[in-house]
């Protein structure tokens, strides 16, 4: 009996030593795996120095420096005495038609940026020309207009790409797109010492929009503004455009994507003749609403509405609506 007990004790000791060795090996493997760079950390986007050249000069806005600056200031002048909103603008919806069509409406939104010190402006819009999935950032080094050159924030581009698989770099999709470029002259006239992050959307699912919005919201500090580029509806009849746009704006002002979709669905159910769209940047608008909610910019204000029929009454065979809407958080302006 004594010999049997001794053998059991010896066996137990050996087992303990074996377990100790196995434990040490496991810990070593864990430490090695922790020290190994993750797949994401190995992804390093090469910083480009190339400049994206403008493609909208002479068509969407004047091609000469002095003419463009004068035109922007002319558009801003009528809203010079508009009382400033004593809250911090975080998300701004503005139209992207030619300056002679939607520039006055856009000016009501961009006027909010006068004397502000935003350091980063994310410009988000839906592609008007190319078909693709999810979001693509322009990773050029700079964007050029006749006014000046504005740098792209390479570090923030890198962070957004690492944050979400739904966001990829692709400057090619941006090369023929006007909807983001048209916003830049306003920014260049009103602000200095800022960088841009241009993001173009293709087709997106609700899940993708949520992930893209989360990535943007998590990378928006106090000095970051999100600009959403979108026109509203297009249809032959003035009264139809005005009706659809009132519903669309009302849906945006709820601050809820679900309510926005429900309100628009109701008006679309009326089957308005030859209605092309209720918004050219539908997915961008939805992401803007999601981001605003995530950053607690829940004071939503419609700043200006107009459609092309309001000042081109002789050309009401195709009417397009334009609005500028601001989302404000409860903090002092920059």
N, C-alpha and C positions, 0 to 999 in steps of 0.2 A: 504493500500500500504506500509506503514511504517513497519507494522508487517511482511508482506511477505518478504520485503527486509532484515529485521533482521534475519528471519529464514534462508534465503539463505546464509547470512554471517555466521550464526552459523553452517550451514551444511558444508560450505566451510572450516571452521576452523577444524571441526571434520574430514573432508576428509584429510586435510593437516596432522593432527596428525596421522591418520591411515597410510597415505603414509610414514610418517617419521618412524613409528614403523616397517613397512614392509621393508623399506630401511635398517634400523639398523639390522634387522634379516638377511637380505640377505648378508650384509657385514660380519656379524658374521659367517655365513655358509662358505663364501669365505675364510675367515681367517683360519677357522678350516681345510678346505680342503687343503689350502696351507701348513699348518703345518704338515699334515699327510704325511708320507713318501710315495714316489712314488713306484710303483711296482719294477722298476729297482733298486732303492736305497736299497730295501729290499733284493735284490739278493746279497748274499755274498758268494763268492767262498772260500771254506775252503782251507787254505794253506797246501799243502802236503810236507812231508819230505822224501817221497820215492824216490829212485833213479832208473831211467830207465837204465837197463843193456844193453850193446851192443849185437847185434845179427849178426853183420857182420864180427866179428873177425875170421881170418883164411880163410875166403872166399873172402871178398871184400878188406880186408887189413890185414897186419900182426897182430898176436894176442899178440906178446910180445912188451913191452914198447919200448925198445931200437931199435928193428927192425922197428917198425912203425915210430918212430921219424927219424931214419936214412933214411927210404924210402921217407918220406915227404921232408926232406932236399935235398935228391937226385933229386927229381922232381923239386924242386924250383931252384936248382943250375943253370940250363941252361938259366934261365931268370933273373939271378942276375944282368946283366948289361943292362937290358931293361930300357930305360929312363923313369923315373916316369912321370905320367901325372899330371900337376900342377892344377888340379881341384879336387873337392870333389866327390868321388864315393858314390852314393846313392843306386843304384840297380846293382847287379852282377848276371849274368846268368852263371851257371857252370854245367857240366855234372855229372852224378851219377853212372857210371859203376864202375867196379873194378878198383883199382888204377893202375894196370898193363895195363889197356885198356884206360881209360880216365884221369888218374891222371896227365899226362903231360899237357894236355889241361887245366885242372882245375887249375894247378899251375900258368899258365899265368894270370889268373884272381886273384887268392888269393895272388899272389906276390904284388899286389897293396895295400895290407893291412899291409905290413911290416912297423913297427914303427908307425902305426896309433893308435889312442886312441878311437876307437868306444867302447861305453859302452853297446849297445844293438844290437844284430844281430837277425833279424827275418828270419827264414829259412822256405821257402815256397816251397812245391812240391805237385804233384798230386799222389794220392795213386796208387801203383803198385800191390796191393794185395787185398784190401778190397773195397766193393761197398757201397757207402753211398752218401748222399746229402750234398752239401755246404762244409763248412770248420770246421775242428775240431782241437783244440789246445791240445797239451800235457800239462797237469797240474801237472806232477810230480815235485818234488822239484829240482832234478838234472838229468843230463845226464852223463853217464860214458863211457869212452873209455879206452883202455890200457894206454893212456898217463896221463889222469887226470880226474877230475870231474868238470863239468861246471854247474853253477846254472841256473835254469829257472827263468825269471823275472815274479814273481807272480803278481806284481802290474800291469804290462802291459798286462798280460793275462786277468786279471780282467777287465781292461779298454776296451779291444777289445771285450770281451763277452758282456759287457754292451752296447757297441756302436752299435752292429749289431746283429739282430736275426739270421743272416746267419752263425754266428760263435759260436760254442759250445765247451765245454771241453769234451774230451774223450781220455784218454791215451791208451785205448785198441787198437784203430786203429793204434797207433804208435808202438805198441809192436813188430810187425813183419815187420816193414817197414825199408828198408835200405836207401832210397833215401835222407833222411835228415841226418841220422847218418853219412853217408860217407863224408859229408862236415865238420864235427866237428874236426877231427884231424888237418886239415889245419888251422882252426881257432885257435886251442889250441897251435900249434907250433908258429904261427905268432903274437898272441896277448895274453894279460893277463888282468885280472880285467874286464871281460865282462860277460854279461848274454845273454841267448838265449831265443827266443820265437818260438817254433816249431809249424808250421801250416801245416796240411795235407788236401788236397782238394779231394772231391769226384766229382760227377757230379754237374755242376753249370749252371745256366741260365745266359744270358747276364745281367739281372737285378741283380742277386745275385753277379756276379763278380764286378759290379759297386759298390755295397754296401760294399763288402769285401775290395775292393781297397780303398774306401773312409775311412773306419775304419782304415786301415793300414796307409794311408797317414796322417791322422789327429793325429796319435800317433808316427810319425817319427820326432824326434828332430834332431839337428845337429850331434848328436853322435850316430845315429841309422842307420844301414845298412840293406837293404833287399837283401837276397840271394835267387835266384830262382834256384831250382834244376831240371834240365831236360836234357835228351839226345835228339838228333835229330832223323832223320829217320832210319828205319831198313828195309832192302830189300836184296834179294840174290845178286844183281849185284852192283859192285863198282860204275859203271858209273851212275846208277840210283840214288843211295844214294847221290852221289856228286851233281847231278843235283837238286834233291829235296832240299838238304841242302842249296845250294846257293840261291834258291828261298826263303826258310824259313828265312835265315839270312837277306836277302835283305828286306823281309817284316818287320822283327823286327827293322831294322835300320831306317825304316820310322817313328817310334815312334807313329804309329797310329794302333789301333786294327783293324779298318775297312780295311786299306790298307794291313795289315798283313794277314787278312782272305782272301782278294781278291787275293793276290799274290799266296797264298797257294792253293786256289780253282782252279786257272788256271792250276797249275801243276798237281793237282790231277785229273783234267778233262782228262788228257792224259792216265789215267788208267794204271799206271805203274804196271807190273806184280808182284804179291806177296808183294806189299808194305804193311808192317804191320802198320806203322804210320809215320807221318811226324814229330812228336815230342811226347815223352813219357809224357811230362808235359804240354800239350796244354793249359789247363785252367790256370796253374800257369804262363806260359809265357804271356798270355793275361792280367792277373792281374798285372804282373810286368810292362808291358807297360803302363797300366792305372795309376799305382802308380807313375811311373817315370814322367808321364805328370803332375800329380797333384802336385808333389813336385818340378816341373820345372827342372828336370834332363834331359835336352833335347840335351845334347852332347852325342851321342850314338856311341860307337866304338867297332868294332869286333876285339878282341885282339888275338884270335887264333882259327883255325879250323883244324880238323884232323878227319879221320874216321878209324875204326879198320882195314880196308883193306890197309891202308898206311904202317902199320908195321906188318901185319899178312897176307901177300900176298898169303900164302899157304892155308889160310882159308877164302876164299871169297865167301863161300856158304851163309853166312849171314853177312852182313856188317852193322855197326851202326855208325852214325855220332855224333861228339861231337864239341861243340863250347863254347867259353867263350866270353861274351859280357858285356861291362860296360856302365852304364848310369851315366853321370856326371853332377853336377850342377855347376854354375859359382861362386864357392866360393873356397878359398884356401883349400888344403888338411888338414885333422886334424893333 
